[in-house]
Amino acid sequence: MEIYLGLLWAFLPWTIVFILAMIASKLMKSAKKRRGTAIAFGAVVQMLTPDPYAERNIEMMVIAKKQQKKQQKKQEEDMGKLPKKK
């Protein structure tokens, strides 16, 4: 009985990897066919996994908004300086 338990523990990680590979293969095939299951699964995974660049992305958005506000302000000032056409 100990031999069987030893074999079970030895093959368990490989079995898990094999099952995950089969699931991934099925999801890839259904995603290529644009099935809702694969799209929904991908959306859920995207929501649950953390974004490693979240802080960097937020900083980039803040900088972009500041630059955009600066440009708008400069354009408004330039528009005010131009003489009005009659």
MARLOFI-275569 format. One record per residue (C-alpha): residue number from 0; residue in one letter; chain; y, x, z. Coordinates in steps of 0.5 Angstrom, whole numbers. Example, Ala and Ser with C-alpha at 12.3 -4.5 7.8 and 13.67 -1.06 7.14 Angstrom:
REM residues 2
<rec><nr>0</nr><rest>A</rest><kette>A</kette><yy>-9</yy><xx>25</xx><zz>16</zz></rec>
<rec><nr>1</nr><rest>S</rest><kette>A</kette><yy>-2</yy><xx>27</xx><zz>14</zz></rec>
***
This chain:
REM residues 86
<rec><nr>0</nr><rest>M</rest><kette>A</kette><yy>0</yy><xx>0</xx><zz>0</zz></rec>
<rec><nr>1</nr><rest>E</rest><kette>A</kette><yy>5</yy><xx>6</xx><zz>1</zz></rec>
<rec><nr>2</nr><rest>I</rest><kette>A</kette><yy>4</yy><xx>8</xx><zz>-6</zz></rec>
<rec><nr>3</nr><rest>Y</rest><kette>A</kette><yy>6</yy><xx>2</xx><zz>-9</zz></rec>
<rec><nr>4</nr><rest>L</rest><kette>A</kette><yy>12</yy><xx>2</xx><zz>-4</zz></rec>
<rec><nr>5</nr><rest>G</rest><kette>A</kette><yy>14</yy><xx>9</xx><zz>-6</zz></rec>
<rec><nr>6</nr><rest>L</rest><kette>A</kette><yy>13</yy><xx>7</xx><zz>-13</zz></rec>
<rec><nr>7</nr><rest>L</rest><kette>A</kette><yy>17</yy><xx>1</xx><zz>-12</zz></rec>
<rec><nr>8</nr><rest>W</rest><kette>A</kette><yy>23</yy><xx>5</xx><zz>-9</zz></rec>
<rec><nr>9</nr><rest>A</rest><kette>A</kette><yy>22</yy><xx>10</xx><zz>-15</zz></rec>
<rec><nr>10</nr><rest>F</rest><kette>A</kette><yy>23</yy><xx>5</xx><zz>-20</zz></rec>
<rec><nr>11</nr><rest>L</rest><kette>A</kette><yy>28</yy><xx>1</xx><zz>-17</zz></rec>
<rec><nr>12</nr><rest>P</rest><kette>A</kette><yy>34</yy><xx>4</xx><zz>-20</zz></rec>
<rec><nr>13</nr><rest>W</rest><kette>A</kette><yy>32</yy><xx>5</xx><zz>-27</zz></rec>
<rec><nr>14</nr><rest>T</rest><kette>A</kette><yy>30</yy><xx>-2</xx><zz>-27</zz></rec>
<rec><nr>15</nr><rest>I</rest><kette>A</kette><yy>37</yy><xx>-4</xx><zz>-25</zz></rec>
<rec><nr>16</nr><rest>V</rest><kette>A</kette><yy>40</yy><xx>0</xx><zz>-30</zz></rec>
<rec><nr>17</nr><rest>F</rest><kette>A</kette><yy>35</yy><xx>-3</xx><zz>-35</zz></rec>
<rec><nr>18</nr><rest>I</rest><kette>A</kette><yy>37</yy><xx>-10</xx><zz>-33</zz></rec>
<rec><nr>19</nr><rest>L</rest><kette>A</kette><yy>44</yy><xx>-8</xx><zz>-34</zz></rec>
<rec><nr>20</nr><rest>A</rest><kette>A</kette><yy>43</yy><xx>-5</xx><zz>-40</zz></rec>
<rec><nr>21</nr><rest>M</rest><kette>A</kette><yy>40</yy><xx>-11</xx><zz>-43</zz></rec>
<rec><nr>22</nr><rest>I</rest><kette>A</kette><yy>46</yy><xx>-16</xx><zz>-40</zz></rec>
<rec><nr>23</nr><rest>A</rest><kette>A</kette><yy>51</yy><xx>-11</xx><zz>-43</zz></rec>
<rec><nr>24</nr><rest>S</rest><kette>A</kette><yy>47</yy><xx>-12</xx><zz>-50</zz></rec>
<rec><nr>25</nr><rest>K</rest><kette>A</kette><yy>47</yy><xx>-19</xx><zz>-50</zz></rec>
<rec><nr>26</nr><rest>L</rest><kette>A</kette><yy>54</yy><xx>-20</xx><zz>-48</zz></rec>
<rec><nr>27</nr><rest>M</rest><kette>A</kette><yy>56</yy><xx>-15</xx><zz>-54</zz></rec>
<rec><nr>28</nr><rest>K</rest><kette>A</kette><yy>52</yy><xx>-19</xx><zz>-59</zz></rec>
<rec><nr>29</nr><rest>S</rest><kette>A</kette><yy>55</yy><xx>-26</xx><zz>-56</zz></rec>
<rec><nr>30</nr><rest>A</rest><kette>A</kette><yy>62</yy><xx>-22</xx><zz>-56</zz></rec>
<rec><nr>31</nr><rest>K</rest><kette>A</kette><yy>62</yy><xx>-21</xx><zz>-63</zz></rec>
<rec><nr>32</nr><rest>K</rest><kette>A</kette><yy>60</yy><xx>-28</xx><zz>-65</zz></rec>
<rec><nr>33</nr><rest>R</rest><kette>A</kette><yy>66</yy><xx>-30</xx><zz>-61</zz></rec>
<rec><nr>34</nr><rest>R</rest><kette>A</kette><yy>62</yy><xx>-34</xx><zz>-56</zz></rec>
<rec><nr>35</nr><rest>G</rest><kette>A</kette><yy>66</yy><xx>-37</xx><zz>-50</zz></rec>
<rec><nr>36</nr><rest>T</rest><kette>A</kette><yy>61</yy><xx>-34</xx><zz>-45</zz></rec>
<rec><nr>37</nr><rest>A</rest><kette>A</kette><yy>62</yy><xx>-27</xx><zz>-47</zz></rec>
<rec><nr>38</nr><rest>I</rest><kette>A</kette><yy>70</yy><xx>-28</xx><zz>-47</zz></rec>
<rec><nr>39</nr><rest>A</rest><kette>A</kette><yy>70</yy><xx>-32</xx><zz>-40</zz></rec>
<rec><nr>40</nr><rest>F</rest><kette>A</kette><yy>66</yy><xx>-26</xx><zz>-37</zz></rec>
<rec><nr>41</nr><rest>G</rest><kette>A</kette><yy>71</yy><xx>-21</xx><zz>-40</zz></rec>
<rec><nr>42</nr><rest>A</rest><kette>A</kette><yy>76</yy><xx>-25</xx><zz>-37</zz></rec>
<rec><nr>43</nr><rest>V</rest><kette>A</kette><yy>73</yy><xx>-25</xx><zz>-30</zz></rec>
<rec><nr>44</nr><rest>V</rest><kette>A</kette><yy>71</yy><xx>-18</xx><zz>-30</zz></rec>
<rec><nr>45</nr><rest>Q</rest><kette>A</kette><yy>79</yy><xx>-16</xx><zz>-32</zz></rec>
<rec><nr>46</nr><rest>M</rest><kette>A</kette><yy>81</yy><xx>-20</xx><zz>-26</zz></rec>
<rec><nr>47</nr><rest>L</rest><kette>A</kette><yy>77</yy><xx>-17</xx><zz>-21</zz></rec>
<rec><nr>48</nr><rest>T</rest><kette>A</kette><yy>77</yy><xx>-10</xx><zz>-23</zz></rec>
<rec><nr>49</nr><rest>P</rest><kette>A</kette><yy>83</yy><xx>-6</xx><zz>-21</zz></rec>
<rec><nr>50</nr><rest>D</rest><kette>A</kette><yy>88</yy><xx>-3</xx><zz>-26</zz></rec>
<rec><nr>51</nr><rest>P</rest><kette>A</kette><yy>88</yy><xx>4</xx><zz>-24</zz></rec>
<rec><nr>52</nr><rest>Y</rest><kette>A</kette><yy>95</yy><xx>5</xx><zz>-27</zz></rec>
<rec><nr>53</nr><rest>A</rest><kette>A</kette><yy>98</yy><xx>-1</xx><zz>-24</zz></rec>
<rec><nr>54</nr><rest>E</rest><kette>A</kette><yy>104</yy><xx>3</xx><zz>-20</zz></rec>
<rec><nr>55</nr><rest>R</rest><kette>A</kette><yy>106</yy><xx>7</xx><zz>-27</zz></rec>
<rec><nr>56</nr><rest>N</rest><kette>A</kette><yy>106</yy><xx>0</xx><zz>-31</zz></rec>
<rec><nr>57</nr><rest>I</rest><kette>A</kette><yy>110</yy><xx>-3</xx><zz>-26</zz></rec>
<rec><nr>58</nr><rest>E</rest><kette>A</kette><yy>115</yy><xx>3</xx><zz>-26</zz></rec>
<rec><nr>59</nr><rest>M</rest><kette>A</kette><yy>115</yy><xx>3</xx><zz>-33</zz></rec>
<rec><nr>60</nr><rest>M</rest><kette>A</kette><yy>117</yy><xx>-4</xx><zz>-34</zz></rec>
<rec><nr>61</nr><rest>V</rest><kette>A</kette><yy>123</yy><xx>-3</xx><zz>-28</zz></rec>
<rec><nr>62</nr><rest>I</rest><kette>A</kette><yy>126</yy><xx>2</xx><zz>-32</zz></rec>
<rec><nr>63</nr><rest>A</rest><kette>A</kette><yy>125</yy><xx>-1</xx><zz>-39</zz></rec>
<rec><nr>64</nr><rest>K</rest><kette>A</kette><yy>129</yy><xx>-7</xx><zz>-36</zz></rec>
<rec><nr>65</nr><rest>K</rest><kette>A</kette><yy>134</yy><xx>-3</xx><zz>-33</zz></rec>
<rec><nr>66</nr><rest>Q</rest><kette>A</kette><yy>135</yy><xx>0</xx><zz>-40</zz></rec>
<rec><nr>67</nr><rest>Q</rest><kette>A</kette><yy>135</yy><xx>-7</xx><zz>-43</zz></rec>
<rec><nr>68</nr><rest>K</rest><kette>A</kette><yy>141</yy><xx>-9</xx><zz>-38</zz></rec>
<rec><nr>69</nr><rest>K</rest><kette>A</kette><yy>145</yy><xx>-3</xx><zz>-40</zz></rec>
<rec><nr>70</nr><rest>Q</rest><kette>A</kette><yy>144</yy><xx>-4</xx><zz>-47</zz></rec>
<rec><nr>71</nr><rest>Q</rest><kette>A</kette><yy>146</yy><xx>-11</xx><zz>-47</zz></rec>
<rec><nr>72</nr><rest>K</rest><kette>A</kette><yy>152</yy><xx>-9</xx><zz>-42</zz></rec>
<rec><nr>73</nr><rest>K</rest><kette>A</kette><yy>154</yy><xx>-4</xx><zz>-47</zz></rec>
<rec><nr>74</nr><rest>Q</rest><kette>A</kette><yy>154</yy><xx>-9</xx><zz>-53</zz></rec>
<rec><nr>75</nr><rest>E</rest><kette>A</kette><yy>158</yy><xx>-14</xx><zz>-49</zz></rec>
<rec><nr>76</nr><rest>E</rest><kette>A</kette><yy>163</yy><xx>-9</xx><zz>-47</zz></rec>
<rec><nr>77</nr><rest>D</rest><kette>A</kette><yy>164</yy><xx>-6</xx><zz>-55</zz></rec>
<rec><nr>78</nr><rest>M</rest><kette>A</kette><yy>164</yy><xx>-14</xx><zz>-57</zz></rec>
<rec><nr>79</nr><rest>G</rest><kette>A</kette><yy>170</yy><xx>-14</xx><zz>-52</zz></rec>
<rec><nr>80</nr><rest>K</rest><kette>A</kette><yy>174</yy><xx>-8</xx><zz>-55</zz></rec>
<rec><nr>81</nr><rest>L</rest><kette>A</kette><yy>173</yy><xx>-10</xx><zz>-62</zz></rec>
<rec><nr>82</nr><rest>P</rest><kette>A</kette><yy>179</yy><xx>-14</xx><zz>-65</zz></rec>
<rec><nr>83</nr><rest>K</rest><kette>A</kette><yy>178</yy><xx>-21</xx><zz>-67</zz></rec>
<rec><nr>84</nr><rest>K</rest><kette>A</kette><yy>178</yy><xx>-23</xx><zz>-74</zz></rec>
<rec><nr>85</nr><rest>K</rest><kette>A</kette><yy>183</yy><xx>-28</xx><zz>-77</zz></rec>
***
